[in-house]
Amino acid sequence: MSGIGIIAAVLAVEIKDLRRSIIAFGVTGFIICLSFIIQGKIDLSIVKLGAEICLLLYLVNTTGVEKDGKNR
Amino acid sequence: MMSTAAAFYFLIGIYCIMAKRNLIKIIIGLIILQYGADLYLSTIGFRMGEALISLTEILGLTTTAVLVFLSKKIYNKIGTFDVSKMRRLKG
């Protein structure tokens, strides 16, 4: 489980395309939430998931600012 | 196991902050670093851990929102997210 999260974090850092990078970053946050659930901290994982969804929406909105669809 | 993963998240975040030039990537690195700190705090399991993680969660969210807002403003002014091209800020 943690390995998938680490791979997703590396992909989020290394992928050139910002939108794909943000998707990989979302996967990382989801894996962190699952890690909290495994540790038995359900309330923390719910807070984390809510914050993660807000952050992802804002980041996707921000990367949509650029007019051309080219890789950044 | 979890503390090793937390250390990896922390290192990935530090690498991203130090090596990347894109503002959004730097913000992502900052959040991944925060994930590492949260995971470590939840792993060591001391008494105030959950309250502390909730606090860092909310503070991290607000800080990141401010950073993304500022980077959007910078993009509207300069036209790029690349920090090496932001020479107008030089003194």
Backbone of each chain as nested JSON, in Angstrom:
{
  "chains": [
    {"id": "A", "residues": [
      {"number": 1, "name": "MET", "atoms": {"N": [0.837, -1.216, 0.0], "CA": [0.0, 0.0, 0.0], "C": [0.866, 1.258, 0.0]}},
      {"number": 2, "name": "SER", "atoms": {"N": [1.84, 1.286, 0.929], "CA": [2.701, 2.461, 1.001], "C": [3.56, 2.593, -0.244]}},
      {"number": 3, "name": "GLY", "atoms": {"N": [3.923, 1.419, -0.815], "CA": [4.725, 1.446, -2.041], "C": [3.989, 2.125, -3.176]}},
      {"number": 4, "name": "ILE", "atoms": {"N": [2.68, 1.831, -3.295], "CA": [1.88, 2.47, -4.35], "C": [1.838, 3.985, -4.135]}},
      {"number": 5, "name": "GLY", "atoms": {"N": [1.686, 4.377, -2.869], "CA": [1.669, 5.81, -2.57], "C": [2.973, 6.489, -2.913]}},
      {"number": 6, "name": "ILE", "atoms": {"N": [4.089, 5.806, -2.604], "CA": [5.397, 6.408, -2.905], "C": [5.601, 6.505, -4.411]}},
      {"number": 7, "name": "ILE", "atoms": {"N": [5.19, 5.444, -5.139], "CA": [5.315, 5.493, -6.605], "C": [4.457, 6.626, -7.171]}},
      {"number": 8, "name": "ALA", "atoms": {"N": [3.236, 6.779, -6.632], "CA": [2.366, 7.859, -7.102], "C": [2.975, 9.224, -6.798]}},
      {"number": 9, "name": "ALA", "atoms": {"N": [3.634, 9.343, -5.631], "CA": [4.266, 10.626, -5.289], "C": [5.42, 10.932, -6.245]}},
      {"number": 10, "name": "VAL", "atoms": {"N": [6.221, 9.885, -6.564], "CA": [7.32, 10.1, -7.508], "C": [6.773, 10.492, -8.875]}},
      {"number": 11, "name": "LEU", "atoms": {"N": [5.676, 9.831, -9.296], "CA": [5.068, 10.194, -10.583], "C": [4.539, 11.619, -10.554]}},
      {"number": 12, "name": "ALA", "atoms": {"N": [3.93, 12.008, -9.427], "CA": [3.406, 13.373, -9.321], "C": [4.515, 14.404, -9.441]}},
      {"number": 13, "name": "VAL", "atoms": {"N": [5.705, 14.04, -8.966], "CA": [6.813, 14.98, -9.05], "C": [7.422, 14.989, -10.443]}},
      {"number": 14, "name": "GLU", "atoms": {"N": [7.525, 13.827, -11.072], "CA": [8.326, 13.716, -12.281], "C": [7.572, 13.872, -13.597]}},
      {"number": 15, "name": "ILE", "atoms": {"N": [6.251, 13.664, -13.606], "CA": [5.508, 13.783, -14.869], "C": [5.504, 15.243, -15.315]}},
      {"number": 16, "name": "LYS", "atoms": {"N": [5.743, 15.458, -16.63], "CA": [5.804, 16.837, -17.136], "C": [4.424, 17.488, -17.211]}},
      {"number": 17, "name": "ASP", "atoms": {"N": [3.433, 16.708, -17.661], "CA": [2.095, 17.268, -17.826], "C": [1.479, 17.559, -16.459]}},
      {"number": 18, "name": "LEU", "atoms": {"N": [1.047, 18.802, -16.269], "CA": [0.587, 19.203, -14.931], "C": [-0.697, 18.492, -14.528]}},
      {"number": 19, "name": "ARG", "atoms": {"N": [-1.585, 18.244, -15.506], "CA": [-2.86, 17.633, -15.122], "C": [-2.659, 16.193, -14.674]}},
      {"number": 20, "name": "ARG", "atoms": {"N": [-1.823, 15.449, -15.416], "CA": [-1.529, 14.075, -15.013], "C": [-0.793, 14.047, -13.68]}},
      {"number": 21, "name": "SER", "atoms": {"N": [0.054, 15.027, -13.492], "CA": [0.778, 15.129, -12.231], "C": [-0.189, 15.327, -11.065]}},
      {"number": 22, "name": "ILE", "atoms": {"N": [-1.226, 16.133, -11.299], "CA": [-2.199, 16.376, -10.234], "C": [-3.035, 15.126, -9.966]}},
      {"number": 23, "name": "ILE", "atoms": {"N": [-3.315, 14.353, -11.041], "CA": [-4.033, 13.089, -10.833], "C": [-3.197, 12.138, -9.968]}},
      {"number": 24, "name": "ALA", "atoms": {"N": [-1.894, 12.047, -10.265], "CA": [-1.015, 11.191, -9.464], "C": [-0.94, 11.682, -8.025]}},
      {"number": 25, "name": "PHE", "atoms": {"N": [-0.965, 12.994, -7.87], "CA": [-0.964, 13.575, -6.528], "C": [-2.25, 13.212, -5.766]}},
      {"number": 26, "name": "GLY", "atoms": {"N": [-3.376, 13.192, -6.479], "CA": [-4.635, 12.774, -5.863], "C": [-4.585, 11.322, -5.417]}},
      {"number": 27, "name": "VAL", "atoms": {"N": [-3.946, 10.47, -6.235], "CA": [-3.786, 9.063, -5.852], "C": [-2.943, 8.962, -4.577]}},
      {"number": 28, "name": "THR", "atoms": {"N": [-1.909, 9.795, -4.49], "CA": [-1.078, 9.802, -3.282], "C": [-1.902, 10.145, -2.036]}},
      {"number": 29, "name": "GLY", "atoms": {"N": [-2.718, 11.177, -2.152], "CA": [-3.56, 11.566, -1.015], "C": [-4.55, 10.491, -0.639]}},
      {"number": 30, "name": "PHE", "atoms": {"N": [-5.096, 9.793, -1.659], "CA": [-6.043, 8.714, -1.389], "C": [-5.351, 7.57, -0.646]}},
      {"number": 31, "name": "ILE", "atoms": {"N": [-4.104, 7.259, -1.044], "CA": [-3.358, 6.193, -0.365], "C": [-3.052, 6.59, 1.082]}},
      {"number": 32, "name": "ILE", "atoms": {"N": [-2.772, 7.886, 1.291], "CA": [-2.539, 8.352, 2.669], "C": [-3.8, 8.16, 3.505]}},
      {"number": 33, "name": "CYS", "atoms": {"N": [-4.968, 8.469, 2.897], "CA": [-6.227, 8.252, 3.613], "C": [-6.403, 6.78, 3.966]}},
      {"number": 34, "name": "LEU", "atoms": {"N": [-6.083, 5.885, 3.012], "CA": [-6.192, 4.444, 3.287], "C": [-5.225, 4.031, 4.402]}},
      {"number": 35, "name": "SER", "atoms": {"N": [-4.045, 4.665, 4.431], "CA": [-3.085, 4.356, 5.495], "C": [-3.65, 4.741, 6.86]}},
      {"number": 36, "name": "PHE", "atoms": {"N": [-4.332, 5.903, 6.914], "CA": [-4.961, 6.299, 8.171], "C": [-6.055, 5.314, 8.574]}},
      {"number": 37, "name": "ILE", "atoms": {"N": [-6.816, 4.825, 7.575], "CA": [-7.881, 3.857, 7.888], "C": [-7.275, 2.572, 8.434]}},
      {"number": 38, "name": "ILE", "atoms": {"N": [-6.143, 2.136, 7.832], "CA": [-5.477, 0.917, 8.302], "C": [-5.016, 1.085, 9.746]}},
      {"number": 39, "name": "GLN", "atoms": {"N": [-4.566, 2.294, 10.087], "CA": [-4.112, 2.537, 11.459], "C": [-5.264, 2.721, 12.44]}},
      {"number": 40, "name": "GLY", "atoms": {"N": [-6.512, 2.71, 11.92], "CA": [-7.669, 2.814, 12.797], "C": [-8.08, 4.223, 13.13]}},
      {"number": 41, "name": "LYS", "atoms": {"N": [-7.615, 5.204, 12.344], "CA": [-7.978, 6.6, 12.615], "C": [-8.938, 7.076, 11.526]}},
      {"number": 42, "name": "ILE", "atoms": {"N": [-10.192, 6.681, 11.679], "CA": [-11.19, 6.925, 10.643], "C": [-11.51, 8.412, 10.53]}},
      {"number": 43, "name": "ASP", "atoms": {"N": [-11.615, 9.089, 11.687], "CA": [-11.975, 10.503, 11.675], "C": [-10.906, 11.336, 10.959]}},
      {"number": 44, "name": "LEU", "atoms": {"N": [-9.647, 10.992, 11.208], "CA": [-8.563, 11.694, 10.511], "C": [-8.627, 11.474, 9.009]}},
      {"number": 45, "name": "SER", "atoms": {"N": [-8.952, 10.254, 8.629], "CA": [-8.995, 9.965, 7.193], "C": [-10.14, 10.712, 6.526]}},
      {"number": 46, "name": "ILE", "atoms": {"N": [-11.242, 10.908, 7.253], "CA": [-12.368, 11.658, 6.672], "C": [-11.99, 13.121, 6.49]}},
      {"number": 47, "name": "VAL", "atoms": {"N": [-11.33, 13.691, 7.518], "CA": [-10.861, 15.087, 7.402], "C": [-9.884, 15.231, 6.243]}},
      {"number": 48, "name": "LYS", "atoms": {"N": [-8.972, 14.269, 6.157], "CA": [-7.948, 14.309, 5.11], "C": [-8.588, 14.216, 3.724]}},
      {"number": 49, "name": "LEU", "atoms": {"N": [-9.591, 13.335, 3.601], "CA": [-10.244, 13.161, 2.304], "C": [-10.974, 14.432, 1.879]}},
      {"number": 50, "name": "GLY", "atoms": {"N": [-11.655, 15.087, 2.837], "CA": [-12.333, 16.34, 2.516], "C": [-11.363, 17.416, 2.074]}},
      {"number": 51, "name": "ALA", "atoms": {"N": [-10.262, 17.549, 2.832], "CA": [-9.251, 18.552, 2.471], "C": [-8.633, 18.233, 1.116]}},
      {"number": 52, "name": "GLU", "atoms": {"N": [-8.414, 16.952, 0.867], "CA": [-7.794, 16.515, -0.384], "C": [-8.68, 16.855, -1.587]}},
      {"number": 53, "name": "ILE", "atoms": {"N": [-9.993, 16.624, -1.423], "CA": [-10.91, 16.912, -2.536], "C": [-10.947, 18.41, -2.824]}},
      {"number": 54, "name": "CYS", "atoms": {"N": [-10.998, 19.239, -1.773], "CA": [-10.982, 20.695, -1.967], "C": [-9.709, 21.132, -2.687]}},
      {"number": 55, "name": "LEU", "atoms": {"N": [-8.588, 20.584, -2.237], "CA": [-7.292, 20.956, -2.809], "C": [-7.187, 20.539, -4.267]}},
      {"number": 56, "name": "LEU", "atoms": {"N": [-7.668, 19.341, -4.56], "CA": [-7.607, 18.858, -5.941], "C": [-8.458, 19.722, -6.868]}},
      {"number": 57, "name": "LEU", "atoms": {"N": [-9.664, 20.078, -6.388], "CA": [-10.534, 20.927, -7.209], "C": [-9.858, 22.265, -7.512]}},
      {"number": 58, "name": "TYR", "atoms": {"N": [-9.219, 22.849, -6.49], "CA": [-8.57, 24.146, -6.678], "C": [-7.361, 24.025, -7.607]}},
      {"number": 59, "name": "LEU", "atoms": {"N": [-6.592, 22.939, -7.458], "CA": [-5.421, 22.765, -8.32], "C": [-5.821, 22.535, -9.773]}},
      {"number": 60, "name": "VAL", "atoms": {"N": [-6.873, 21.729, -9.992], "CA": [-7.339, 21.504, -11.36], "C": [-7.846, 22.799, -11.969]}},
      {"number": 61, "name": "ASN", "atoms": {"N": [-8.548, 23.596, -11.162], "CA": [-9.015, 24.897, -11.621], "C": [-7.838, 25.796, -12.0]}},
      {"number": 62, "name": "THR", "atoms": {"N": [-6.79, 25.755, -11.203], "CA": [-5.624, 26.606, -11.47], "C": [-4.882, 26.167, -12.722]}},
      {"number": 63, "name": "THR", "atoms": {"N": [-4.698, 24.88, -12.914], "CA": [-3.977, 24.43, -14.102], "C": [-4.796, 24.63, -15.361]}},
      {"number": 64, "name": "GLY", "atoms": {"N": [-6.093, 24.831, -15.225], "CA": [-6.922, 25.139, -16.381], "C": [-6.804, 26.579, -16.816]}},
      {"number": 65, "name": "VAL", "atoms": {"N": [-5.986, 27.368, -16.078], "CA": [-5.815, 28.784, -16.417], "C": [-5.117, 28.936, -17.751]}},
      {"number": 66, "name": "GLU", "atoms": {"N": [-4.125, 28.071, -17.999], "CA": [-3.325, 28.227, -19.203], "C": [-4.162, 27.914, -20.441]}},
      {"number": 67, "name": "LYS", "atoms": {"N": [-3.986, 28.742, -21.458], "CA": [-4.869, 28.641, -22.62], "C": [-4.548, 27.427, -23.483]}},
      {"number": 68, "name": "ASP", "atoms": {"N": [-3.259, 27.221, -23.783], "CA": [-2.903, 26.118, -24.659], "C": [-2.863, 24.823, -23.856]}},
      {"number": 69, "name": "GLY", "atoms": {"N": [-3.088, 23.708, -24.539], "CA": [-3.102, 22.436, -23.853], "C": [-1.768, 21.729, -23.872]}},
      {"number": 70, "name": "LYS", "atoms": {"N": [-0.691, 22.485, -24.101], "CA": [0.619, 21.841, -24.225], "C": [1.166, 21.434, -22.866]}},
      {"number": 71, "name": "ASN", "atoms": {"N": [2.184, 20.593, -22.936], "CA": [2.848, 20.19, -21.699], "C": [3.639, 21.352, -21.126]}},
      {"number": 72, "name": "ARG", "atoms": {"N": [3.615, 21.45, -19.788], "CA": [4.382, 22.503, -19.153], "C": [5.585, 21.896, -18.473]}}
    ]},
    {"id": "B", "residues": [
      {"number": 1, "name": "MET", "atoms": {"N": [7.317, 0.157, 9.066], "CA": [6.872, 0.197, 7.663], "C": [6.308, 1.579, 7.307]}},
      {"number": 2, "name": "MET", "atoms": {"N": [5.348, 2.026, 8.153], "CA": [4.716, 3.319, 7.879], "C": [5.705, 4.475, 8.079]}},
      {"number": 3, "name": "SER", "atoms": {"N": [6.587, 4.328, 9.077], "CA": [7.543, 5.42, 9.298], "C": [8.553, 5.485, 8.153]}},
      {"number": 4, "name": "THR", "atoms": {"N": [8.886, 4.342, 7.558], "CA": [9.754, 4.357, 6.376], "C": [9.064, 5.064, 5.221]}},
      {"number": 5, "name": "ALA", "atoms": {"N": [7.777, 4.746, 5.041], "CA": [7.021, 5.421, 3.981], "C": [6.95, 6.92, 4.24]}},
      {"number": 6, "name": "ALA", "atoms": {"N": [6.779, 7.291, 5.529], "CA": [6.734, 8.719, 5.875], "C": [8.054, 9.395, 5.531]}},
      {"number": 7, "name": "ALA", "atoms": {"N": [9.171, 8.696, 5.809], "CA": [10.478, 9.267, 5.474], "C": [10.628, 9.426, 3.963]}},
      {"number": 8, "name": "PHE", "atoms": {"N": [10.122, 8.442, 3.213], "CA": [10.199, 8.549, 1.748], "C": [9.376, 9.735, 1.237]}},
      {"number": 9, "name": "TYR", "atoms": {"N": [8.155, 9.893, 1.781], "CA": [7.324, 11.035, 1.382], "C": [8.048, 12.347, 1.682]}},
      {"number": 10, "name": "PHE", "atoms": {"N": [8.662, 12.394, 2.847], "CA": [9.37, 13.611, 3.26], "C": [10.514, 13.924, 2.292]}},
      {"number": 11, "name": "LEU", "atoms": {"N": [11.276, 12.881, 1.951], "CA": [12.413, 13.088, 1.046], "C": [11.946, 13.49, -0.353]}},
      {"number": 12, "name": "ILE", "atoms": {"N": [10.865, 12.853, -0.826], "CA": [10.337, 13.212, -2.147], "C": [9.889, 14.673, -2.161]}},
      {"number": 13, "name": "GLY", "atoms": {"N": [9.234, 15.099, -1.065], "CA": [8.804, 16.491, -0.98], "C": [9.97, 17.463, -0.988]}},
      {"number": 14, "name": "ILE", "atoms": {"N": [11.011, 17.139, -0.232], "CA": [12.186, 18.026, -0.199], "C": [12.859, 18.078, -1.564]}},
      {"number": 15, "name": "TYR", "atoms": {"N": [12.972, 16.91, -2.219], "CA": [13.569, 16.897, -3.564], "C": [12.757, 17.759, -4.526]}},
      {"number": 16, "name": "CYS", "atoms": {"N": [11.421, 17.63, -4.454], "CA": [10.567, 18.386, -5.381], "C": [10.704, 19.884, -5.139]}},
      {"number": 17, "name": "ILE", "atoms": {"N": [10.755, 20.298, -3.883], "CA": [10.881, 21.725, -3.586], "C": [12.221, 22.27, -4.076]}},
      {"number": 18, "name": "MET", "atoms": {"N": [13.274, 21.446, -3.923], "CA": [14.597, 21.95, -4.275], "C": [14.894, 21.879, -5.77]}},
      {"number": 19, "name": "ALA", "atoms": {"N": [14.335, 20.901, -6.474], "CA": [14.775, 20.651, -7.844], "C": [13.833, 21.198, -8.912]}},
      {"number": 20, "name": "LYS", "atoms": {"N": [12.565, 21.375, -8.608], "CA": [11.609, 21.743, -9.654], "C": [11.481, 23.254, -9.785]}},
      {"number": 21, "name": "ARG", "atoms": {"N": [11.167, 23.693, -11.001], "CA": [11.041, 25.128, -11.257], "C": [9.602, 25.591, -11.407]}},
      {"number": 22, "name": "ASN", "atoms": {"N": [8.696, 24.63, -11.623], "CA": [7.292, 24.994, -11.795], "C": [6.659, 25.274, -10.43]}},
      {"number": 23, "name": "LEU", "atoms": {"N": [5.901, 26.373, -10.361], "CA": [5.311, 26.75, -9.075], "C": [4.343, 25.691, -8.555]}},
      {"number": 24, "name": "ILE", "atoms": {"N": [3.537, 25.115, -9.46], "CA": [2.559, 24.114, -9.033], "C": [3.273, 22.868, -8.515]}},
      {"number": 25, "name": "LYS", "atoms": {"N": [4.396, 22.505, -9.183], "CA": [5.165, 21.348, -8.724], "C": [5.753, 21.62, -7.331]}},
      {"number": 26, "name": "ILE", "atoms": {"N": [6.196, 22.845, -7.114], "CA": [6.756, 23.175, -5.799], "C": [5.674, 23.069, -4.72]}},
      {"number": 27, "name": "ILE", "atoms": {"N": [4.458, 23.518, -5.056], "CA": [3.361, 23.413, -4.097], "C": [3.019, 21.946, -3.83]}},
      {"number": 28, "name": "ILE", "atoms": {"N": [3.038, 21.13, -4.907], "CA": [2.772, 19.696, -4.731], "C": [3.843, 19.073, -3.83]}},
      {"number": 29, "name": "GLY", "atoms": {"N": [5.105, 19.482, -4.019], "CA": [6.172, 18.977, -3.16], "C": [5.967, 19.349, -1.706]}},
      {"number": 30, "name": "LEU", "atoms": {"N": [5.487, 20.575, -1.493], "CA": [5.21, 21.015, -0.125], "C": [4.118, 20.161, 0.518]}},
      {"number": 31, "name": "ILE", "atoms": {"N": [3.09, 19.832, -0.268], "CA": [1.991, 19.025, 0.299], "C": [2.459, 17.593, 0.559]}},
      {"number": 32, "name": "ILE", "atoms": {"N": [3.301, 17.051, -0.336], "CA": [3.797, 15.687, -0.121], "C": [4.67, 15.655, 1.143]}},
      {"number": 33, "name": "LEU", "atoms": {"N": [5.441, 16.708, 1.343], "CA": [6.241, 16.814, 2.58], "C": [5.332, 16.814, 3.814]}},
      {"number": 34, "name": "GLN", "atoms": {"N": [4.224, 17.536, 3.687], "CA": [3.273, 17.57, 4.803], "C": [2.635, 16.198, 5.029]}},
      {"number": 35, "name": "TYR", "atoms": {"N": [2.4, 15.451, 3.934], "CA": [1.866, 14.093, 4.069], "C": [2.822, 13.226, 4.87]}},
      {"number": 36, "name": "GLY", "atoms": {"N": [4.134, 13.377, 4.574], "CA": [5.125, 12.601, 5.3], "C": [5.103, 12.916, 6.783]}},
      {"number": 37, "name": "ALA", "atoms": {"N": [5.002, 14.213, 7.104], "CA": [4.966, 14.607, 8.518], "C": [3.714, 14.065, 9.203]}},
      {"number": 38, "name": "ASP", "atoms": {"N": [2.556, 14.141, 8.505], "CA": [1.304, 13.627, 9.083], "C": [1.379, 12.127, 9.337]}},
      {"number": 39, "name": "LEU", "atoms": {"N": [1.91, 11.403, 8.338], "CA": [1.993, 9.947, 8.469], "C": [2.92, 9.563, 9.618]}},
      {"number": 40, "name": "TYR", "atoms": {"N": [4.027, 10.315, 9.757], "CA": [4.951, 10.006, 10.851], "C": [4.3, 10.289, 12.205]}},
      {"number": 41, "name": "LEU", "atoms": {"N": [3.586, 11.421, 12.286], "CA": [2.933, 11.763, 13.554], "C": [1.885, 10.718, 13.933]}},
      {"number": 42, "name": "SER", "atoms": {"N": [1.162, 10.204, 12.923], "CA": [0.148, 9.193, 13.237], "C": [0.792, 7.843, 13.555]}},
      {"number": 43, "name": "THR", "atoms": {"N": [2.004, 7.609, 13.015], "CA": [2.65, 6.32, 13.251], "C": [3.211, 6.221, 14.671]}},
      {"number": 44, "name": "ILE", "atoms": {"N": [3.847, 7.322, 15.144], "CA": [4.483, 7.225, 16.456], "C": [3.446, 7.137, 17.568]}},
      {"number": 45, "name": "GLY", "atoms": {"N": [2.222, 7.652, 17.3], "CA": [1.101, 7.379, 18.183], "C": [1.221, 7.932, 19.591]}},
      {"number": 46, "name": "PHE", "atoms": {"N": [1.608, 9.2, 19.724], "CA": [1.558, 9.778, 21.064], "C": [0.198, 10.396, 21.305]}},
      {"number": 47, "name": "ARG", "atoms": {"N": [-0.023, 10.896, 22.515], "CA": [-1.386, 11.156, 22.974], "C": [-2.074, 12.281, 22.202]}},
      {"number": 48, "name": "MET", "atoms": {"N": [-1.323, 13.347, 21.9], "CA": [-1.942, 14.483, 21.213], "C": [-1.882, 14.328, 19.697]}},
      {"number": 49, "name": "GLY", "atoms": {"N": [-1.534, 13.145, 19.221], "CA": [-1.274, 12.952, 17.802], "C": [-2.425, 13.33, 16.89]}},
      {"number": 50, "name": "GLU", "atoms": {"N": [-3.627, 12.849, 17.204], "CA": [-4.742, 13.066, 16.28], "C": [-5.127, 14.534, 16.197]}},
      {"number": 51, "name": "ALA", "atoms": {"N": [-5.12, 15.215, 17.356], "CA": [-5.437, 16.645, 17.347], "C": [-4.391, 17.422, 16.551]}},
      {"number": 52, "name": "LEU", "atoms": {"N": [-3.136, 17.018, 16.741], "CA": [-2.044, 17.712, 16.029], "C": [-2.145, 17.502, 14.525]}},
      {"number": 53, "name": "ILE", "atoms": {"N": [-2.49, 16.271, 14.117], "CA": [-2.615, 15.991, 12.686], "C": [-3.786, 16.765, 12.087]}},
      {"number": 54, "name": "SER", "atoms": {"N": [-4.901, 16.834, 12.834], "CA": [-6.043, 17.612, 12.336], "C": [-5.665, 19.08, 12.173]}},
      {"number": 55, "name": "LEU", "atoms": {"N": [-4.913, 19.593, 13.164], "CA": [-4.485, 20.993, 13.093], "C": [-3.576, 21.227, 11.888]}},
      {"number": 56, "name": "THR", "atoms": {"N": [-2.591, 20.359, 11.702], "CA": [-1.687, 20.537, 10.558], "C": [-2.427, 20.362, 9.24]}},
      {"number": 57, "name": "GLU", "atoms": {"N": [-3.448, 19.522, 9.253], "CA": [-4.251, 19.318, 8.044], "C": [-4.939, 20.618, 7.62]}},
      {"number": 58, "name": "ILE", "atoms": {"N": [-5.627, 21.24, 8.577], "CA": [-6.363, 22.466, 8.26], "C": [-5.395, 23.599, 7.911]}},
      {"number": 59, "name": "LEU", "atoms": {"N": [-4.306, 23.708, 8.695], "CA": [-3.327, 24.766, 8.406], "C": [-2.676, 24.558, 7.042]}},
      {"number": 60, "name": "GLY", "atoms": {"N": [-2.359, 23.3, 6.724], "CA": [-1.768, 23.007, 5.415], "C": [-2.713, 23.328, 4.288]}},
      {"number": 61, "name": "LEU", "atoms": {"N": [-4.004, 23.027, 4.483], "CA": [-4.989, 23.325, 3.435], "C": [-5.073, 24.825, 3.178]}},
      {"number": 62, "name": "THR", "atoms": {"N": [-5.149, 25.618, 4.254], "CA": [-5.265, 27.064, 4.062], "C": [-3.985, 27.651, 3.45]}},
      {"number": 63, "name": "THR", "atoms": {"N": [-2.835, 27.177, 3.925], "CA": [-1.575, 27.669, 3.373], "C": [-1.465, 27.339, 1.888]}},
      {"number": 64, "name": "THR", "atoms": {"N": [-1.852, 26.123, 1.538], "CA": [-1.774, 25.723, 0.137], "C": [-2.747, 26.52, -0.72]}},
      {"number": 65, "name": "ALA", "atoms": {"N": [-3.941, 26.793, -0.166], "CA": [-4.909, 27.588, -0.919], "C": [-4.347, 28.985, -1.198]}},
      {"number": 66, "name": "VAL", "atoms": {"N": [-3.7, 29.577, -0.195], "CA": [-3.097, 30.898, -0.392], "C": [-1.982, 30.828, -1.435]}},
      {"number": 67, "name": "LEU", "atoms": {"N": [-1.157, 29.773, -1.363], "CA": [-0.058, 29.639, -2.319], "C": [-0.571, 29.469, -3.75]}},
      {"number": 68, "name": "VAL", "atoms": {"N": [-1.614, 28.663, -3.91], "CA": [-2.165, 28.454, -5.25], "C": [-2.782, 29.749, -5.776]}},
      {"number": 69, "name": "PHE", "atoms": {"N": [-3.449, 30.49, -4.895], "CA": [-4.02, 31.78, -5.29], "C": [-2.927, 32.735, -5.757]}},
      {"number": 70, "name": "LEU", "atoms": {"N": [-1.821, 32.782, -5.0], "CA": [-0.719, 33.682, -5.373], "C": [-0.079, 33.247, -6.693]}},
      {"number": 71, "name": "SER", "atoms": {"N": [0.064, 31.933, -6.882], "CA": [0.673, 31.471, -8.131], "C": [-0.241, 31.773, -9.322]}},
      {"number": 72, "name": "LYS", "atoms": {"N": [-1.543, 31.718, -9.082], "CA": [-2.48, 32.082, -10.164], "C": [-2.348, 33.564, -10.512]}},
      {"number": 73, "name": "LYS", "atoms": {"N": [-2.217, 34.403, -9.486], "CA": [-2.016, 35.836, -9.721], "C": [-0.714, 36.084, -10.479]}},
      {"number": 74, "name": "ILE", "atoms": {"N": [0.345, 35.362, -10.082], "CA": [1.64, 35.518, -10.763], "C": [1.52, 35.078, -12.216]}},
      {"number": 75, "name": "TYR", "atoms": {"N": [0.762, 33.999, -12.457], "CA": [0.591, 33.557, -13.845], "C": [-0.15, 34.612, -14.656]}},
      {"number": 76, "name": "ASN", "atoms": {"N": [-1.177, 35.216, -14.079], "CA": [-1.913, 36.242, -14.81], "C": [-1.043, 37.456, -15.109]}},
      {"number": 77, "name": "LYS", "atoms": {"N": [-0.041, 37.736, -14.257], "CA": [0.793, 38.909, -14.441], "C": [1.97, 38.62, -15.379]}},
      {"number": 78, "name": "ILE", "atoms": {"N": [2.612, 37.478, -15.206], "CA": [3.837, 37.2, -15.942], "C": [3.612, 36.231, -17.098]}},
      {"number": 79, "name": "GLY", "atoms": {"N": [2.631, 35.342, -16.976], "CA": [2.327, 34.445, -18.088], "C": [2.996, 33.098, -18.017]}},
      {"number": 80, "name": "THR", "atoms": {"N": [3.603, 32.77, -16.913], "CA": [4.221, 31.45, -16.794], "C": [4.268, 31.028, -15.323]}},
      {"number": 81, "name": "PHE", "atoms": {"N": [4.363, 29.695, -15.128], "CA": [4.553, 29.177, -13.781], "C": [6.024, 28.932, -13.477]}},
      {"number": 82, "name": "ASP", "atoms": {"N": [6.904, 29.193, -14.458], "CA": [8.325, 28.892, -14.298], "C": [8.999, 29.957, -13.431]}},
      {"number": 83, "name": "VAL", "atoms": {"N": [9.574, 29.518, -12.313], "CA": [10.146, 30.508, -11.395], "C": [11.435, 31.122, -11.945]}},
      {"number": 84, "name": "SER", "atoms": {"N": [12.111, 30.431, -12.872], "CA": [13.358, 30.989, -13.4], "C": [13.095, 32.144, -14.365]}},
      {"number": 85, "name": "LYS", "atoms": {"N": [11.842, 32.278, -14.836], "CA": [11.513, 33.374, -15.744], "C": [10.903, 34.573, -15.035]}},
      {"number": 86, "name": "MET", "atoms": {"N": [10.805, 34.506, -13.732], "CA": [10.214, 35.623, -12.992], "C": [11.314, 36.595, -12.604]}},
      {"number": 87, "name": "ARG", "atoms": {"N": [11.801, 37.314, -13.58], "CA": [12.943, 38.195, -13.316], "C": [12.505, 39.583, -12.877]}},
      {"number": 88, "name": "ARG", "atoms": {"N": [11.21, 39.881, -13.055], "CA": [10.768, 41.218, -12.666], "C": [10.816, 41.415, -11.158]}},
      {"number": 89, "name": "LEU", "atoms": {"N": [10.807, 40.318, -10.421], "CA": [10.859, 40.432, -8.972], "C": [12.268, 40.697, -8.476]}},
      {"number": 90, "name": "LYS", "atoms": {"N": [13.278, 40.599, -9.381], "CA": [14.65, 40.803, -8.945], "C": [14.889, 42.255, -8.538]}},
      {"number": 91, "name": "GLY", "atoms": {"N": [15.7, 42.444, -7.519], "CA": [15.953, 43.781, -7.048], "C": [17.091, 44.458, -7.772]}}
    ]}
  ]
}
